[in-house]
């Protein structure tokens, strides 16, 4: 397997046994040697209704996965090396601030969640989508729920 290190899909325990920890399965990804990193990432985004790109041991990725699993979605998670992260599409720019708190915003590409092929952004964007009531309809629209 080249570069992209792992692909995991969370499989939650049965609803009646909430004390059992969440299991994760890992499967190898096969790639065409001629396929560029950008093409691999675009293909993975198009093949999975919900996919998270992350660094290994990313606590924000863990929170993203927990939120999605709580809703009933089992995202595919791809761990990227630092040189692979540059191949990710950037999340959409944040809206301009409505208060005078300054516009400190992070355009860090990881973790990044894609739903239905479009970049939602990072953890903050995913939580904002959920709190606004738009996450579940979007997940239903792409067939993840």
C-alpha positions in Angstrom: 0.0 0.0 0.0 1.3 3.4 -0.8 1.2 6.5 1.3 -2.3 6.7 2.7 -1.9 4.7 5.8 -5.3 3.4 6.9 -9.0 3.4 6.3 -11.2 2.6 9.2 -14.9 2.3 9.7 -16.3 2.5 13.2 -18.7 -0.3 14.0 -20.7 0.7 17.1 -21.7 -2.0 19.7 -25.3 -3.0 19.9 -27.6 -0.4 21.4 -28.4 -2.6 24.4 -24.7 -2.9 25.5 -23.5 0.7 25.8 -20.6 -0.3 28.1 -18.8 -2.2 25.3 -16.2 0.0 23.7 -16.5 1.0 20.1 -14.7 -1.3 17.7 -12.7 -0.2 14.7 -11.9 -2.3 11.7 -9.0 -1.4 9.5 -8.8 -2.4 5.8 -5.9 -1.9 3.4 -6.6 0.4 0.5 -5.4 -0.6 -3.0 -4.2 2.1 -5.3 -3.0 2.3 -8.8 0.7 3.2 -8.7 0.2 5.8 -11.4 -2.6 7.6 -9.5 -1.6 10.9 -8.0 -2.2 11.7 -4.4 -4.8 14.3 -5.4 -6.6 11.8 -7.6 -6.6 9.2 -4.8 -8.1 11.7 -2.3 -10.8 12.8 -4.9 -11.6 9.2 -5.6 -12.0 8.4 -1.8 -14.2 11.4 -1.3 -16.4 10.4 -4.2 -16.6 6.7 -3.0 -17.7 7.4 0.6 -20.7 9.4 1.7 -19.0 10.5 4.9 -15.2 10.5 5.1 -12.8 12.1 7.6 -9.2 12.9 6.8 -7.0 13.2 9.8 -3.5 12.9 11.3 -2.9 9.9 13.5 -3.9 10.5 17.2 -5.9 13.5 16.4 -8.3 14.3 19.3 -10.5 16.5 17.1 -11.0 13.6 14.7 -12.0 11.4 17.6 -14.7 13.9 18.6 -15.9 14.1 15.0 -16.3 10.4 14.9 -18.1 10.2 18.2 -20.6 12.9 17.1 -21.3 11.1 13.8 -21.6 7.7 15.5 -24.0 9.1 18.1 -26.2 10.3 15.2 -26.0 6.8 13.6 -23.4 7.4 10.9 -20.2 5.4 10.6 -17.6 7.5 8.8 -14.6 6.2 6.9 -11.5 7.7 8.5 -8.2 8.1 6.5 -5.0 9.0 8.3 -2.7 11.1 6.3 1.0 11.8 6.6 2.1 15.5 6.7 3.1 15.5 3.0 -0.3 14.1 2.0 -2.2 16.7 3.9 -1.3 19.3 1.2 -3.3 17.3 -1.3 -6.6 17.9 0.6 -9.0 20.4 -0.8 -9.3 23.4 1.6 -12.5 23.8 3.6 -14.8 26.6 2.7 -13.9 30.0 4.1 -15.7 30.9 7.3 -18.3 33.6 7.2 -17.1 37.1 8.2 -17.4 37.7 11.9 -20.6 39.4 13.0 -19.1 40.7 16.3 -15.9 42.7 17.1 -14.0 39.8 18.4 -11.5 39.7 15.5 -11.4 37.2 12.7 -9.2 34.5 14.1 -10.1 31.5 12.1 -8.3 28.3 11.3 -8.1 27.0 7.7 -6.1 24.0 8.9 -7.1 21.2 6.5 -7.1 18.4 9.1 -9.2 17.0 10.4 -11.6 17.5 7.5 -14.9 15.9 7.0 -16.5 15.5 3.6 -20.2 14.7 3.3 -21.6 13.7 -0.1 -18.4 14.8 -1.8 -18.3 18.3 -0.4 -16.0 19.6 2.3 -17.9 20.5 5.5 -14.6 21.6 7.1 -13.2 20.8 10.5 -14.7 20.0 13.9 -16.1 23.5 14.5 -17.9 23.5 11.1 -19.3 20.0 11.8 -20.6 21.0 15.2 -22.1 24.3 13.8 -23.9 22.3 11.1 -25.3 20.0 13.7 -26.4 22.8 16.1 -28.1 24.6 13.2 -30.1 21.5 12.4 -28.7 21.0 9.0 -26.4 18.0 9.6 -29.0 15.3 9.8 -30.9 16.4 6.7 -27.6 16.5 4.8 -26.6 13.0 6.0 -30.1 11.7 5.0 -29.7 13.4 1.6 -26.4 11.6 0.9 -27.7 8.2 2.1 -25.6 8.0 5.2 -28.6 7.8 7.5 
